[in-house]
Structure formats: structure tokens, C-alpha cells
Amino acid sequence: MFNKLTVVAELCQNHNGDISILKEMIHAAKENGITHIKVQDIKSSELSDRERFNKKETTSIFRPYQAEYNRLKNLDLPENFLEIFINECEKYGCTPIVTPFTFSSIKRITDKKFKYIKVASYDCSSFDFIEKLLKLKKPLIISTGATQEEEIIKTSKIVKNINFSFLHCVSIYPTPLEKCNLSKINFLKKFTDSVGWSDHTLFEKTNHVASLVSILQGAKIIERHFTILPRDKTKDGPVSINEKNAKDLIDMSKLDH
């Protein structure tokens, strides 16, 4: 699916709920060499209150509902933001990608002109969800963080008849270099030639080290959170790259060729 290295700018919630910032991010990414840009279709009203996530245990995510709802409520974009996003990507000649998080989200993106659908790590083993996505007849980019090998194998069988990519991902934010486990990319190559790395390392500490090593391991896709704001102004800022960093990554990746 991806035959040459592609950098994907993950806009996440680095727009701070401001559609004008979202537009600026698309322009800035393209101006610095990024051609594939991803947005998350996530709404505060669709957040689920799961009791086990409200308790600090080692066996589950600790993400108290009320605090997360309050955070996401301030980040909701306009109802038509998907159309705006696609139009802006087309304006600058970029490829639009989306991550749906709910079954309602799948309905919202059904008739939209997305080239690829990204599956978040925690949905890699959501087999019913992936089956539903297959009906969109779009290539899938599937992150594998927080997923057991047997679950990845099962997912690979479900999607075997479509174009898909696997992204190695470590669901620790930020990810220490010693936890990156980039050799896992070799395991993912058993199922598809199109593999990559979703990099959540702390940029100001480790720069592009993990991404460059992933390329040596055979990654064809590098996904990085992207921001045009100071890193302390958004939740994902510390694991994000900015415009200059994006250009540097693309320039350095060409040294391998």
C-alpha cells in the first residue's frame, strides 16, 4: 500500500478546538513537505463512562470520565469540520486521513472523500468495529499498540482481502526510547509489506531517533503528532513535531536512499 516512505501528520487535538488553527496546521504541514494529514473524529458527547477507567489499576487505562469529558468538550470542532478538513487538504494537494472512534463516527465518514482510514491502537482488537470499517471499502492503517500478538494475527486475517498497513505503536505517552521495541516491526512484516511506526517519543529529548531507526527496520510510514503551537499549549504537544521538525525528518529520511 505504501511503497515509499510517507510521513503522516497526526493533527490530534493540537487544534485546541479552533477550526482556524486546524486549517493553518494543514497549510504548515504541506509547506514543509508532508503530504498525508490525519484528523481524529472524536466528540465529547460520545465519550463512554467506564467504571474501570476511573480507578487507578495496572490492568486498565486510568482516564477518569469527568476529567476527560471536560477536556474534550473544549476541543469539539464544528459539526462540518470533516468537510472543512477534506476541502483544505484538497486545496493544498494533501491526502486526507481520518480516525473514527465510534460506530456513529463510521456513519459520519461513510460518504466522505477520505483516501485511508486509520484504526487507533485500542481498536486493533475491536473486531466488530473493524468488520464495520471493511464495508467502507477503503484501505486501513492499523495501529497495534496495547494489542497482543494473537490479536494482531486475528486482525490480519479479518483484513487480508483489502489493502492495509500495520503501524507498530507503544501506547505510552511519551514513549521512552528503551520502550520503543522497534524490532516488533519485523513481526508485523509477516502480515503485510506496508508497515510503519507511530512515534510518541518526547521530541525535545530524543529528537527523530526512534523514527530514523524505524526506517532502518523497514518502516514505510512514520506517523507523528504535529503542532504549530508551542509544545506546552496542548496535551499532545510534548510528543509532537512542528513545521521545522517535519522538514528535518523528511530531509533526513532521504539519506537512506
Legacy VTK file of the C-alpha trace (Angstrom):
# vtk DataFile Version 3.0
C-alpha trace
ASCII
DATASET POLYDATA
POINTS 257 float
0.000 0.000 0.000
2.859 2.359 0.856
5.853 1.565 -1.335
7.970 4.531 -0.305
8.417 6.339 2.975
5.427 8.502 3.872
5.216 10.856 6.850
1.707 11.277 8.253
0.955 14.383 10.303
-1.454 13.453 13.095
-3.275 16.673 13.987
-4.989 15.045 17.033
-6.372 17.754 19.345
-3.478 20.128 18.737
-6.044 22.434 17.121
-7.386 23.255 20.612
-10.924 23.206 19.229
-10.220 26.083 16.840
-11.035 25.386 13.174
-8.763 28.213 12.030
-5.804 26.539 13.755
-6.756 23.257 12.072
-6.604 24.972 8.675
-3.253 26.548 9.495
-1.870 23.165 10.521
-2.746 21.666 7.133
-1.063 24.525 5.303
2.033 24.397 7.531
2.385 20.636 7.149
2.223 20.801 3.358
4.599 23.773 3.204
7.186 21.631 4.968
6.861 18.527 2.838
4.096 16.488 4.474
1.515 15.213 2.008
-0.580 12.904 4.233
-2.548 14.510 7.045
-4.799 12.850 9.600
-7.576 14.134 11.801
-9.481 12.425 14.606
-13.268 12.269 14.505
-13.933 12.390 18.222
-16.793 14.034 20.099
-17.114 14.677 23.821
-20.781 13.635 23.670
-19.771 10.142 22.536
-17.342 9.509 25.376
-18.232 6.389 27.376
-18.182 6.345 31.165
-16.444 3.087 32.038
-16.063 2.428 35.721
-12.805 0.504 35.432
-11.115 3.504 33.769
-11.968 5.672 36.775
-9.812 3.508 39.051
-6.040 3.604 39.060
-5.182 -0.023 38.385
-2.296 -1.570 36.496
-4.647 -3.694 34.385
-6.618 -0.863 32.756
-6.344 2.678 31.466
-6.622 5.352 34.160
-8.755 8.008 32.472
-11.497 9.350 34.767
-14.611 10.108 32.750
-15.484 13.546 34.084
-12.000 14.975 33.648
-11.721 13.547 30.134
-15.186 14.830 29.204
-14.340 18.316 30.448
-11.139 18.268 28.407
-12.749 17.020 25.197
-15.719 19.382 25.492
-13.383 22.328 24.964
-11.870 20.633 21.905
-15.047 19.877 19.940
-14.882 21.201 16.399
-17.859 22.369 14.286
-20.275 19.720 13.012
-18.987 20.148 9.445
-15.293 20.018 10.335
-14.725 16.815 8.325
-15.853 18.562 5.142
-13.702 21.577 6.008
-10.709 19.319 6.655
-11.105 17.451 3.361
-11.569 20.684 1.406
-8.435 22.203 2.950
-6.427 19.070 2.173
-7.622 19.159 -1.429
-6.784 22.858 -1.614
-3.140 22.139 -0.756
-2.872 18.823 -2.583
-2.716 16.673 0.564
-4.162 13.234 1.221
-6.845 13.330 3.977
-6.944 10.516 6.540
-9.340 10.075 9.459
-9.541 8.043 12.649
-13.110 7.158 13.686
-13.604 6.240 17.339
-17.250 5.147 17.464
-19.833 3.396 15.302
-21.521 6.793 14.924
-18.236 8.125 13.629
-18.153 5.398 10.979
-21.548 6.626 9.772
-20.254 10.203 9.594
-17.280 9.301 7.425
-19.097 6.850 5.137
-19.710 9.285 2.285
-16.616 11.423 2.835
-13.659 11.524 0.439
-11.023 10.015 2.697
-8.234 8.091 0.977
-7.347 5.994 4.037
-8.985 5.118 7.345
-6.765 4.921 10.428
-7.629 2.434 13.163
-6.500 3.540 16.627
-4.434 1.145 18.723
-7.205 0.316 21.155
-9.431 -0.693 18.232
-6.928 -3.061 16.624
-8.611 -5.837 18.588
-12.140 -4.388 18.212
-13.029 -6.984 15.621
-16.689 -5.953 15.149
-15.543 -2.365 14.644
-13.014 -3.385 12.001
-15.604 -5.560 10.243
-17.816 -2.480 10.020
-14.946 -0.423 8.592
-14.400 -3.004 5.853
-17.772 -2.031 4.391
-16.339 1.399 3.553
-14.031 -0.321 1.048
-11.112 1.939 1.960
-7.518 0.936 2.765
-6.888 0.698 6.523
-3.867 1.879 8.500
-3.993 -0.068 11.760
-2.005 0.836 14.877
-1.072 -2.094 17.071
-0.328 -0.513 20.465
-1.846 -2.242 23.520
-2.560 -5.294 21.337
-1.397 -8.859 21.912
0.288 -10.765 19.093
-2.585 -13.239 18.829
-4.995 -10.307 18.428
-2.836 -8.821 15.670
-2.852 -12.190 13.910
-6.659 -12.356 14.104
-6.990 -8.794 12.799
-4.657 -9.602 9.890
-6.977 -12.443 8.894
-10.032 -10.174 9.012
-8.457 -7.574 6.711
-6.477 -9.947 4.477
-8.606 -9.214 1.397
-8.080 -5.436 1.413
-5.120 -3.094 1.268
-3.899 -2.463 4.801
-0.887 -1.333 6.761
0.194 -2.144 10.300
1.821 0.537 12.433
3.949 -0.524 15.352
2.939 1.646 18.290
3.688 1.799 22.005
0.792 3.226 23.986
2.919 5.108 26.487
2.836 8.909 26.263
5.612 9.870 25.978
7.391 6.666 24.963
10.927 6.268 26.397
13.458 5.144 23.794
14.131 1.951 25.722
10.432 1.037 25.430
10.108 1.547 21.660
10.734 -2.132 20.834
11.233 -1.288 17.165
12.158 -4.860 16.302
8.395 -5.530 16.538
8.216 -4.090 13.026
9.758 -7.342 11.798
6.839 -9.262 13.323
4.341 -7.035 11.511
6.101 -7.684 8.198
4.782 -11.252 8.385
1.332 -9.929 7.509
1.955 -7.027 5.126
4.794 -5.331 3.288
3.288 -1.996 4.298
4.435 -1.405 7.878
5.293 1.653 9.889
5.849 3.340 13.235
3.577 5.642 15.217
6.124 7.686 17.160
5.156 9.042 20.590
8.641 9.755 21.894
9.406 13.020 23.683
10.734 15.106 20.817
12.739 17.684 22.762
14.607 14.852 24.496
15.044 12.245 21.755
14.512 14.193 18.517
13.932 11.900 15.499
15.990 8.968 16.793
13.144 6.437 17.036
11.659 7.390 13.672
15.005 7.076 11.889
15.713 3.700 13.472
12.244 2.523 12.413
13.139 3.358 8.811
16.192 1.119 9.113
13.831 -1.602 10.370
11.758 -1.239 7.206
9.075 1.297 8.155
7.304 2.788 5.142
5.047 5.040 7.232
6.021 7.382 10.038
3.112 8.862 11.942
3.867 11.793 14.239
1.674 14.198 16.129
2.007 17.623 14.548
1.638 21.093 16.047
2.079 24.731 15.087
1.615 25.875 18.686
4.197 25.913 21.497
4.515 22.384 22.903
3.208 23.423 26.318
-0.079 24.699 24.864
-1.646 21.319 24.038
-1.902 17.955 25.749
-0.048 16.172 22.942
2.436 18.982 22.355
5.402 17.252 24.045
5.195 14.242 21.691
4.541 16.401 18.623
6.804 17.749 15.904
6.462 21.246 14.477
6.961 22.571 10.951
10.773 22.692 11.088
10.984 19.266 12.708
8.774 17.832 9.961
11.032 19.203 7.233
14.130 17.898 9.024
12.601 14.412 9.345
11.750 14.254 5.664
15.209 15.518 4.670
16.980 13.027 6.945
14.833 10.130 5.750
16.094 10.704 2.206
19.647 9.950 3.317
18.694 6.279 3.318
18.063 6.309 -0.442
LINES 1 258
257 0 1 2 3 4 5 6 7 8 9 10 11 12 13 14 15 16 17 18 19 20 21 22 23 24 25 26 27 28 29 30 31 32 33 34 35 36 37 38 39 40 41 42 43 44 45 46 47 48 49 50 51 52 53 54 55 56 57 58 59 60 61 62 63 64 65 66 67 68 69 70 71 72 73 74 75 76 77 78 79 80 81 82 83 84 85 86 87 88 89 90 91 92 93 94 95 96 97 98 99 100 101 102 103 104 105 106 107 108 109 110 111 112 113 114 115 116 117 118 119 120 121 122 123 124 125 126 127 128 129 130 131 132 133 134 135 136 137 138 139 140 141 142 143 144 145 146 147 148 149 150 151 152 153 154 155 156 157 158 159 160 161 162 163 164 165 166 167 168 169 170 171 172 173 174 175 176 177 178 179 180 181 182 183 184 185 186 187 188 189 190 191 192 193 194 195 196 197 198 199 200 201 202 203 204 205 206 207 208 209 210 211 212 213 214 215 216 217 218 219 220 221 222 223 224 225 226 227 228 229 230 231 232 233 234 235 236 237 238 239 240 241 242 243 244 245 246 247 248 249 250 251 252 253 254 255 256
